[in-house]
Amino acid sequence: MKWKLIRFDSYSGQYNMDYDIDLAKKCASETAYLRFYRWEPYCISLGANQKEEELDLIKIKNDKLDFVKRPTGGRAILHAEELTYSVILPTSSGLGSKEVYRNISEGLVKGLILYDEKLTGAELEDEQPDFINLLAQTSGSLCFASTAKSEVKYKGKKLIGSAQRKLNNALLQHGSVLCGKFHTKLPEYLNISYSEKDILKKELLEKTIELGTILDSEIDYHKLEDCLISGFENQMDIEF
């Protein structure tokens, strides 16, 4: 298997999603990709099964934000102060989706610890939540309101959210490494009551955590990328 690396730059939401989809559609049987990117402007992404009607599109436009539909499932995310990764792997690799998911998360944890030893508290979630019940709740529209099995958390709080989907002959997984608190503003852009927005914002603050908060410092995105690459190489026993 030949692994290719695409280092981060900042693009629009639609460009980022199209790029991931294009890599998945063109993925050859012996080639895999690790890509990093950021979002400019900040962007709300909806899971493949969510509807635009869930968003306050006028406020999004007035605040000069962007929105896009993801090819993967999951729920809404406000992509802002984060580093996003994507992995595209041919299904011919023989690795199952759960195995891929866990390997990626373990590689990310190794990379976080390389970035700062204070992040040794990062670990994988062992339990799978009851998503049918969660989706029936108001917070069901928010990706970071719950932690799925094998997602990365820090002292019980969600730090990295990921989603996965098979496209043609490739497996696409992408996810957000939270670095700052701007993502907690997401409820402000949902078509729900003011009281529900307050509840959801409080829930996000209670259930998520960011690298900047843990380390009490600004995040060096280039250093973070380098460390995550090294952690990924170590976990997958590969070299880019």
C-alpha positions in Angstrom: 0.0 0.0 0.0 1.4 3.4 -1.0 0.4 6.2 1.3 0.2 9.8 0.1 0.1 12.9 2.3 -1.7 16.2 1.6 -0.8 18.9 4.0 -3.3 21.5 5.3 -4.5 24.7 3.6 -7.7 26.6 4.1 -10.6 26.3 1.7 -14.4 26.7 1.5 -16.7 24.1 2.8 -17.8 22.9 -0.6 -14.2 22.7 -1.9 -13.2 20.6 1.2 -16.0 18.2 0.7 -15.5 17.9 -3.0 -11.8 17.3 -2.5 -12.5 14.4 -0.1 -15.1 12.9 -2.4 -12.9 13.2 -5.5 -10.0 11.4 -3.7 -12.4 8.6 -2.7 -13.8 8.2 -6.2 -10.3 8.1 -7.8 -8.6 6.1 -5.1 -6.6 3.3 -6.7 -6.4 -0.2 -5.2 -2.9 0.2 -3.8 -3.1 3.9 -2.8 -4.3 5.6 0.4 -4.4 9.2 1.5 -4.0 11.2 4.7 -5.2 14.8 4.2 -5.4 17.8 6.6 -7.3 21.0 6.0 -9.0 24.0 7.6 -12.0 26.1 6.7 -12.2 29.6 5.3 -14.7 31.0 6.0 -15.8 29.1 9.1 -18.4 26.6 8.0 -21.3 24.5 9.3 -21.4 21.0 7.9 -24.5 18.9 8.0 -24.5 15.1 8.0 -25.7 13.4 4.8 -29.1 12.7 6.3 -29.8 16.2 7.8 -31.8 18.9 6.1 -30.9 22.5 5.5 -34.1 23.5 7.2 -32.4 22.8 10.5 -30.2 25.8 10.0 -30.9 29.6 10.3 -29.5 30.3 6.8 -30.1 34.1 7.2 -28.0 34.4 10.3 -25.3 32.2 8.7 -25.1 34.6 5.8 -25.2 37.7 7.9 -22.4 36.4 10.1 -20.4 35.6 6.9 -20.2 31.9 7.6 -20.6 29.0 5.1 -22.5 25.8 5.2 -22.2 22.5 3.3 -23.5 18.9 3.3 -21.0 16.2 4.2 -20.9 12.9 2.2 -20.6 11.1 5.6 -23.3 10.7 8.2 -23.3 12.2 11.7 -24.7 15.5 12.7 -24.0 19.2 12.5 -20.5 20.7 13.2 -19.3 24.3 13.2 -15.9 24.0 11.7 -13.8 26.9 13.0 -10.9 26.7 15.3 -9.9 23.2 14.4 -7.6 21.0 12.3 -9.6 18.6 10.1 -8.2 15.3 8.8 -9.4 12.9 6.2 -8.3 9.3 5.4 -9.2 7.6 2.1 -8.4 3.9 2.0 -9.3 1.4 -0.7 -11.6 -1.3 0.4 -9.2 -3.8 -1.1 -6.9 -3.2 1.9 -8.8 -5.9 3.7 -9.4 -3.7 6.8 -12.9 -3.5 8.2 -14.5 -0.2 8.8 -14.4 -0.5 12.6 -10.7 -1.5 12.5 -9.9 1.5 10.3 -11.9 3.8 12.7 -10.0 2.6 15.8 -6.6 2.6 14.1 -7.1 6.2 13.0 -8.2 7.3 16.4 -5.2 5.5 18.1 -2.9 7.2 15.6 -4.4 10.6 16.4 -4.0 10.0 20.2 -0.3 9.2 19.6 0.1 12.4 17.6 -1.6 14.5 20.3 0.8 13.1 23.0 3.8 14.0 20.7 2.4 17.5 20.5 2.3 17.9 24.3 2.7 15.3 27.0 -0.1 16.9 28.9 -2.4 15.2 26.4 -1.6 11.8 27.7 -5.1 11.9 29.2 -6.6 11.5 25.6 -8.2 8.1 25.1 -10.8 6.3 23.0 -14.4 5.9 24.0 -15.3 2.3 24.8 -19.1 2.6 24.8 -21.5 3.1 21.9 -24.3 5.5 22.7 -28.0 4.8 21.9 -28.1 6.9 18.7 -31.8 6.3 18.0 -32.6 7.8 21.4 -30.1 10.6 21.0 -31.4 11.7 17.6 -34.9 12.1 19.1 -33.6 14.7 21.5 -32.9 18.4 20.7 -29.2 17.8 21.0 -29.5 15.0 18.4 -28.7 17.6 15.7 -25.2 18.3 17.2 -22.3 16.0 16.4 -20.3 17.0 19.5 -23.2 16.5 21.9 -22.2 12.8 22.3 -19.1 10.6 21.8 -19.3 7.5 19.6 -17.3 4.3 20.3 -13.6 4.7 19.4 -13.8 8.5 19.1 -11.2 10.5 21.0 -12.0 12.1 24.4 -10.0 13.8 27.1 -11.1 13.2 30.7 -14.5 12.2 29.6 -15.1 15.1 27.2 -15.1 14.8 23.4 -12.0 16.2 21.7 -12.2 14.7 18.2 -15.3 13.9 16.2 -15.2 11.6 13.2 -17.5 10.2 10.6 -17.0 7.4 8.0 -18.6 6.2 4.8 -17.9 3.8 1.9 -17.8 5.6 -1.5 -17.3 3.4 -4.5 -14.3 1.2 -3.8 -12.9 3.4 -1.0 -13.5 4.1 2.6 -13.6 7.8 3.5 -13.2 9.0 7.1 -12.8 12.6 8.2 -12.9 14.3 11.5 -12.4 17.5 13.5 -9.6 18.0 16.1 -11.0 20.8 18.3 -8.5 23.5 19.0 -10.6 26.5 20.2 -14.1 27.2 21.6 -15.8 28.8 18.5 -17.5 25.5 17.7 -19.7 26.0 20.8 -21.5 28.8 19.0 -23.3 26.2 16.7 -26.7 26.4 18.5 -26.9 30.0 17.6 -27.3 28.9 13.9 -30.0 26.3 14.4 -33.7 26.9 13.9 -34.8 26.3 17.5 -36.1 28.5 20.3 -33.8 30.7 22.3 -34.2 28.6 25.4 -33.2 25.5 23.4 -30.2 27.3 22.1 -29.1 28.1 25.6 -29.5 24.5 26.7 -27.5 23.2 23.8 -24.7 25.7 24.2 -24.4 24.7 27.9 -24.4 21.0 26.8 -21.6 21.6 24.3 -19.5 23.4 26.9 -20.0 20.5 29.4 -19.4 17.7 26.9 -16.6 18.9 24.7 -13.0 20.2 25.3 -10.4 21.8 23.0 -6.6 21.6 22.8 -6.4 25.3 23.6 -8.4 24.8 26.8 -6.4 21.8 28.0 -3.0 23.4 27.3 -4.0 27.0 28.1 -2.2 28.2 25.0 -2.6 29.0 21.3 -2.3 26.0 19.1 0.5 25.8 16.5 -1.4 24.2 13.7 1.8 23.3 11.7 3.4 21.6 14.7 0.1 19.8 15.4 -0.1 18.6 11.8 3.5 17.3 12.0 2.8 15.4 15.3 -0.4 13.9 14.0 1.4 12.7 10.9 4.1 11.1 13.1 1.5 9.4 15.3 -0.3 8.1 12.2 2.9 6.7 10.7 3.7 5.0 14.0 0.2 3.5 14.4 -0.1 2.3 10.8 3.6 1.3 10.5 4.0 3.3 7.4 6.1 6.2 6.0 4.9 9.0 3.8 
